[in-house]
């Protein structure tokens, strides 16, 4: 949870704003009336076109997601857009993604080149070598003219390093990998403020209506890099690069948090201190700052619109509580508690030390808030900068615990090469195998972060859920046996027996071309042979068997961006509540209840009730 040791002082932090704006803070933290909550989610579902779902709000039981249509096993139930999200700082070295939608950007070659560059520096997230995190974090996401001669190799002993000039040629586009044009990515567009920390999707617009296509491949990719760096964006009817995601993020929150040249020097210095503190402690503080920036900008826009209607100038610095509540509305819908009160007490902390333990976290939040206030404090939005509000925002992320996961196109690329027919595979592997050997397990690292998804946050828990948040491999990347052992794989002991039998019962009638179609027996040693024919082609995806109870439901478009994806584990009837599991539902009853206590409830699902009856 924390990268460095917590502060040892225990004096309680007092925030003057908590006292000064107590009535406004109480109004912000008050749960919205049921009819307002219902209206909000009805509008949200309508605007996002989430067909077949309905949010029901109950004064006693809270919110729940219900099926308004039938869903088949393995069917997509929901794609939920992010309200606010953050890529983990250490993950930025392995995954170059859009700072707004979290889609991978650049090219397959650039993605691989960056991985290898940071790997050689010894600051890859898999190495966890961050003795001086500022060296790695402070570098621009797009690396230019990198001097790799002085880099020292580190990491896995099984890696076979590539020559520095090969890594450089991957990053600057001189080396084009076979078949990489099949994995075209949007070209990167730099932050409009010039911070060099955030990059975004840029999309090539042909000028013909809504004919959009991603950059990142072939000639388009070659033009895209220069065009993006120059900020080239031509208007309607003319072909050019559209910086849509950059505009969205800038208008939503980044204009207040950017440390680029457009920021005031004093703000830039204060923000840098805030970010450094978050990176050394907990980057959830940066996520909370994005929320405060988002609400502040929403408030400013609402106030501007109101004064425009009455044709006068918005010069007053008085707080308009009605507008602040309206700006706060998306956040008000999330379940919240003070961060320091909802953190699970570690087993090695004595119950008698709990007060001091929680006070340390409160003091840590106060330190972070003070740094943020020095950078972006606004008198009109002063209640947002109170410790009470800051703590509840962080607690919202702690309680909802919604992971941001985007699968890597680099992994898809190597799977594609592995799946080529014999002669083509041999020819391609002559180029790609040395690169794969250099990457080792890092080839499949996905984008990881934390986000808040409004609709998924309404889904209640069950230890026998009918749906699941789709994550391709739970961000684990120690599953490269399919490359090294051909058709052979190692199946963990916990997945033997009944688990394998259950796998067969979950095969859908309609097979996707990237599905796993297993026909095999597991030996006593746990080594099995997978042989499956789909459309005449042998597919071997051991890692999906290893990490999924339902590997056959993999659809490539599901996890290409930061949206939350919910799929059905079994048929869901119309009117039935859609439930997911907040924990590992296969754990023993007592362990499940202990973990769920951190969420503030005792589970009374059918599975838990049956255990108590027995």
Order of alpha helices (4+ residues) and beta strands (2+ residues): alpha-alpha-alpha-beta-beta-beta-beta-alpha-alpha-alpha-beta-beta-beta-alpha-beta-alpha-alpha-alpha-alpha-alpha-alpha-alpha-beta-alpha-alpha-beta-beta-beta-alpha-beta-alpha-beta-beta-beta-alpha-beta-beta-alpha-alpha
